[in-house]
């Protein structure tokens, strides 16, 4: 268990985008981090060296002894590419619902102090209320439905077993290590990669869909708050910027910052996506949290990361081949 005011923290999905960034932040603040990932989507090279890493499926009972050594659990592991989830609802339910129930059961048996788990802004897909408060829920896609089912399991564990939970509904989180390897990558990483490689990016639909983008460092500010602030206990919070930008606006901004001069390719719209997402972040703001990294600065940081660590790495491998 943690000592000297620092916690032992277990992160599921530690090799993923948000998980690896969170691990880095917690290590920097002196916490001991146990990381779990089956590497089906995560990348081992993204896991900070000081993490005690275990390659493990969140559906496995082998998770229980690790949970017994943790004060706090961040459950971030999920099958989360909407198009992949639409194509395989059974696998989506297995990972997102059964996996979450298994983490909650292990946490209950271990008597962990707190579980912070990822819900999703996808729960608002069918809602017309903008900005969207936490009281709304209108899941449409298989991914969103799986997150809704997991939420009900979490509520039952809190009700019947007294498990201390905080639920976080992430909007479009972006930043270093964002998963550009997906079947359909997140829009910012996809645009940056294409433009840095001299390729034409793909826009699905008209480009007028709007999204609430929030930088990963800002999300981690709230993660850290959840560790010690009892006002987060038993509650659900939106984590977004409170603003929305169209996909075309993001393309124009990235093109300008990269210095490219190409037009996108337009393809058929993707099914199961909301037309606009915009978070009501008043609940998180009431605890003193607010986003600090603006869109322009966040894009600059992500471009520099991809230029150095992705495109630069590709060039090095080609040269040495």
N, C-alpha and C positions, 0 to 999 in steps of 0.2 A: 504494500500500500504506500501511498504518497507520504512524504515526510517533509518537515521544514516548511509547511505551507504550500508545497507543490504536490500535485496529484499524479497518480499513475493513470494514464489515459489510454484506452483501447480505441482504435479507429478501424472500422470495417471499410473496405474500399480504399485503403491507404495508398494504393498504387495508381489511383485515379486522379483526375484533375483537382477537385476540391480537397480530397483526402490527403494528397501529397503536400499541397500548400498548407493545409492545417497542421500536418505533422511538423513541417519546417517551423511554423510559427510557435507551436507548443514547445518544441525542443529549445528554441531560442529563449523562451521564457522560463526554462529550467524544469519542465515537466518530463517525466519518463513516458515514452510512447511505445505501446505495443501495437503493431500493425498487422492487419489481416486482409488478405486479398487472394482470390483464386487465379488472378492474372488472365482471366478470360477477356477482360477489356482493359484493365490497368497495365501499366508498364513498369517492370521491376526497377529500371534505371531511374525512375522518378522518385522512388522511395529514399528519403534521406538516410545516410549511412548509420546514423545513431539510433534509428528505429529498430526495435526488436521485431523482426519480420517473420510472419508465419504464412506460408502458402496454404490456404484453407478456404473451403466453401462455407458460406454463412449458414447453409442448411445442415451442416455437420455438427453432431454432438461433441466433436473434438474441440469445439469452440469453448465449451463450458469451463475447463480448467484455466483457460486464459482470462475469461471474464472474472474468475475468482480472484485474480491478481490486480483488478482494475478498480479505481475509485469512480471514474466517470467513463461512459461509453459514448462515442459518436458513431452512430450507425448510418453510414453513407453508401454502403454497397447496394447496387441496384442494377437491374437491366433498364436502361433509360433512353435508348434511342427510339423515338416514337415510331419510326417506320419499321424498325426491327420488331418492336413490340406488337405492332399491328399484324405483322406477318406470322408471329408465333405467340398467341395469347397464352398457351399452356405454360411455356417456358417463362413467360412474363409473370404469371401468377405464382409459379414455383419459386422463383428468385425473390420477387418483391413482396409476396404475401407470406409464404412458408418461411423464407429466409428471415424476414422481420420477426415473425412469431418465434422462431428459434432463438434469435438474439434476445428477445424479451424474456423468454423462458430461462435462458442462461443467466441473464442479469438478475432475474427474480431469485434463482437458486443461489447466486453468488452474493446477493445482498448489496449490489452496487449502489452507490449514493445517488447516481443520476444517469439517465439515458437521454441523450439529445439525438433525435433522429430526423432524417430528411423526408419531408413530404414533398410537395411540388406545387408551383403555380399552375401546373396542368389541371389541378382540381377545379380551376375556374374557367375551363375551356368553354362551357356553355353559358356562362354568365355575361350579361350585357352591362353590368355595373362597373363603371370606371371612374376613378381608381377603385380597385377591388379590395374590400376589407376581408378579414379572416372569417367573417360570418357567412360568406358566400361559399357554396360548393356545388359545382355542376359538371362533374367529370364526363367526358365523351369518349376519348380514345381508350384502348385497352391499357395503355400505360397509366393513364389517369385513374381508371377504375381500379387497377392494382394498388395504386397509392391510397385510394380511398378505403379499400378493404384493409390494408395494413394499418391505416389510421384507426379503424374500428377495433382491430385487435389491440392496438396500443391503449385505447381508451378502456378496454376491458381489463387489461393488465393493471392499469391505474386503479380501476374501480374495485376489482376483486383481490388484488395483491398489494395495493398501495405503492406500486412502482412510481418513482418520481421521474416524470417525463417532461421534455420540452420538444415541441414539434416546430420545424423550420420549413417554410415554404419559399424555396429559392425561385427567383425569377431567372432571367438569362445571365447567369454568372459567367464572366470571361476573365482572361488573364493568362499568365504563363502556365504551360502544361495543359491548356485546354485541349480536349481530345479531338484532334484533327484526323484520327484514323477511323472514325465511325463510317458506316455505310454512307450516310449523308452527314458530313461534319457540321459543327456549329458554324453559323454564318460568318462570324468575324474571322476565325482561324482559316476558314475556307477561302475567303476573299484575300486575306493577306498572303497565304501560301501561293494561290494562283497568280496574284499580281507580282510577287517577288520572283516567281519562276517565269514570268513573261507569258502566262496563260490567261485565257478568258474565263472569268468566274461564271458560275451558273446561278441565276436567280430563279427560284421556283415560284410561279405565279407572276403577278404584275410588279412585285417589289413594293407594293403599298402596305403590306402587312406591317404592323408596328409591334415593337417589343420593348420591354423594360430591361435595360442592361445594367448590371451592377458588377463592380470590380471585385475580384476575389479577396483582396486585402480588406475591403470593407466588410465583406461577409465574415472574414476571420475575426474582425473586431468584435462582432456579435457572438461568435463562437466562444471567444475568451470570456465575454460577459456572462455567458451561460454557466461557466465553471464556478463562479463565485456569487452571482447575484440571485438571491432567492426569489426575486420578483419574476424571474423567468420560469420558475417551477410550475408545472401543471398547465402551461399555456402554449399557444401556437402563435407564431410570428411570421409575417411576410418579410422577406429580405429582398429588396429591390431598390431602385433609385427614386421611384415615384414619378419618373418621366418615361415617355416612350419615343422611339425613333423608328422610322420606316426602314425596311431592308435596303431600299434604294439609297436613303440618306447614309446608311452605314457604308455602302459601296462607294459613294461619292467621297466620304471622309477618308476611307482607307486609300482610295486611288490618289487623292490629293497628298496624303502623308507619305505614301510610297513613291510618288512622282511618276506614276504609270499613265499611259494614254491608250487604254483599250476599253471597249464596251463589253458588257456582260452578255452571256447567252441566256435566253429565257426558256424555261422548261415548264411542263405542266405542274400545277399547284400540288402540294403534298396534302394527302387526306388527314383528317383528325387534328388539324391545328387551329387554334383560335385566330381570329382576325387581328385582335390587339390584346396585349397584356400591359397592364400598368398597375403597380402595387400601391395600395394604401398602406403607408409605412408608419402611421401615427402611433401604433402600439409600440413598435421598436423605438421610435423617437422619444416616446414618453419615458423610456429608461435611460435617455441620454445618448443613444446611438444615432448616428446619421452618416450617410455616405460621404467620404472625403475626397475620393478620386473621381474627377470629372471625366466625361466620355473622351475628350480629346487627349488628355493625359493618359488615360487607360489604354487607348489605342496606340499611342506612342510606345508605351511600355511593352505591349503585346507584339507590336511590329518588331521592336528591337530584339525581343526574346526569340521570335520565330526566325528572324534574319540570322541571329548568332547560333542558335542551338538546333534549328531544324534545317533551314536552307544551307547554312554554313557547313553543317555536318554532312549534308548530302554532297556538297562540292568537295569536301575532304575525302569522302569515300570514293568518289569518281576519280579523283586525282591519284589516289593510292591503289586503285584497282588495276 
